[in-house]
Each structure stands twice: as structure tokens, then as C-alpha cells.
Amino acid sequence: MKKIAVLTSGGDSPGMNAAVRAAVRRAFYFGVQIYGVYHGYNGLIRGDIREMTLGSVGDIIHRGGTILYTARSEEFRTEEGQLKAVEQLRRHEIEGLIVIGGDGSFRGAQQLTKRGIPTIGVPGTIDNDIPCTDFTIGFDTALNTIVEAIDKIRDTATSHERTYIIEVMGRDAGDLALWAGLAAGAESIIIPEADQDMDDIIERLHAGHRRGKKHSIIIVAEGVGSATSYAEQIKARTGWETRVTVLGHIQRGGSPTAFDRMLASRMGAAAVDLLLEGKKDRMVGIQNNRIVDIDFDEALAQKHQLDLSVYQLARTLSI
Ligand code: ATP
């Protein structure tokens, strides 16, 4: 392969830039020309494709977001859109494509492979909801953002002796809520992967109050519903004042942590290596701190597994 390209797609995540940088620098290292596709699959269809230089990825390793921009593309879901995308790649003589994004972006990549363009996926999403990889790029940064926010909320929760219900992102996965809840010492963590009985939540709150706890923090994963409805139920059953914080998009931004920069650098470089080895239709992952690659079909047929032992641990530590 003499010419390859890289794009970012779906929701942005901190560390995507570090992955783009790694892919570009690795390609240069092997003497391969590399192009950046701007605005995800939309840009691919339009032909928003520019050659990258060593300098074009300078000074980005520490930046959140993605310099290539990202998008959700309805047109790319259609056969017509996919054919246009392939045509653009052929016009630039691009022989392989790296797609940094979530599982939806990987399904899109599979369509390109089927149409003759080899693709490799790099998992970039804060949700950590992709099967076959222990971590996705951006999860650690979002986790740290959430923990920092909870620590601040804890100060005011303690001062006012209030119950705070904090809603965090993660789509259908509870990883961000669980890890943040454990790391920040929340009283209860409500995630889609575990049944949370309201009686149990109330009993845990009462137990804390009985031993003189001044505050209570409950983390709600967005996948189980809105924090506001939990707050209303808790207020109705305890009579205590509750406050709701929905952290929202601050969880997506910010400078990537060292962990995410490392992960992105390793994965971005591995994606280039795989293309140059002639591999296609695979995603890069990390398992037990080793970079691995898995067939898209095999990975996407599975469901991401949250480690329920962490949930049990959090419960035993927040009695
Ligand atoms: P995140 O988890 O951060 O939302 P994602 O990659 O899962 O990221 P999606 O919106 O699901 O985000 O997918 C990104 C884009 O990938 C879509 O807008 C669409 O263009 C393309 N895509 C998704 N699924 C398919 C599919 N089955 N066929 C073709 N293209 C797809």
C-alpha cells in the first residue's frame, strides 16, 4: 500500500487527535502517503480529503476533539452514499482507510471493505461500549472529568447536607457511571447492567444518615433514564432535599489524560501496521494491556461486557 487515509466519525472523544497523529506519523515512518478525510463519512462522500504532512499533526497530542472534525452521516447509510465514498477514495488512489469512532462507524467501515476498500477500525468513544477491547479512547479522560466534578459537588453536598443525583453519559453502557461512582465514593450507582431496586437505594440512604453521613451522592447512568425522575422518587420517599446535576457535554471535551494519549498512540500506529500487513475488516483493541486486532463481524456480534465485580465492590465500599 502506498496511499492510505484516516477519518474520525460519530461522537468525538478526547484522544482522537493523538490517534490521528499516531496514524500519520506511523505512515510517514514507513514511507506511505496518508490523507485526512474531514467531517467523517460526510466529508468522504463530498471528497473533503487532504494530504497530511508531518507538521499537520503537530501540536495536537494534548488537544481534545478532533482536528479532522466528525459527523453522523445519513447519506452514508445508503448504497448511493457508499458508492460515492468509494469513488472519492479511488479518485485519490487511496488503498486503505482507518476509521476512528464507535460501533456505528465500524459498521460503515465494513460496507467500504465489502466494496473493495480495506478498512481498520480504532475504538474512539467516551462510552467504553465497544466489545473486545478493555478500553476505548476517551473513556479515561471522561472518567477523570466526571470524578473531578463529583468531588466538587461533594463539597457543597456536605455543606448543605443534601442528596445529589448526578447523571453521567455512557449511552447504554454503565461503565462511566460505575467507574466514576467507585472512584468518587458514591452511595449508590444506578446502571443499566444491574437491577437497582428503589427500596435498596432508600435503605442505603437511611443507613448513611443513621450513622451521621452529611451528604449522599447517587450516580445515574444516562442509559437507565433521567436523574430528575430518580430525584423526585427519592424526595417523595424520604422528604429530603435533593439536587440534580446533569454533567452533559463537558464529559466529551478537555485535554486527553496520559492514559488516553498512550492508548491512542498505540492503537493509531497499530491500525497503520495492520493495513500494511494486508489485513482488513478488523478493529484494534486492547486486552490485558496488549494491542490486539479482532474481526469486525466477530466483535460487532458481541455485546460489550461491564465488569459486575466492580459494581459489587462499589456496593461493599459504600455501606
Ligand atoms: P458513538 O458511539 O460515539 O456515537 P458511533 O460510531 O457508534 O459513535 P454512529 O452515529 O452510530 O456513531 O455512527 C456514525 C456514522 O457511521 C453514522 O452516522 C453513519 O454514517 C455510519 N453508519 C452507522 N451504522 C451504519 C451502517 N449500518 N451502515 C453504514 N453506515 C453506518
Boltz pocket constraint, residues with backbone or C-beta under 6 A from the ligand:
constraints:
  - pocket:
      binder: B
      contacts: [[A, 9], [A, 10], [A, 11], [A, 12], [A, 41], [A, 71], [A, 72], [A, 73], [A, 74], [A, 75], [A, 76], [A, 77], [A, 78], [A, 101], [A, 102], [A, 103], [A, 104], [A, 105], [A, 106], [A, 107], [A, 108], [A, 109], [A, 111], [A, 124], [A, 125], [A, 126], [A, 127]]
      max_distance: 6.0
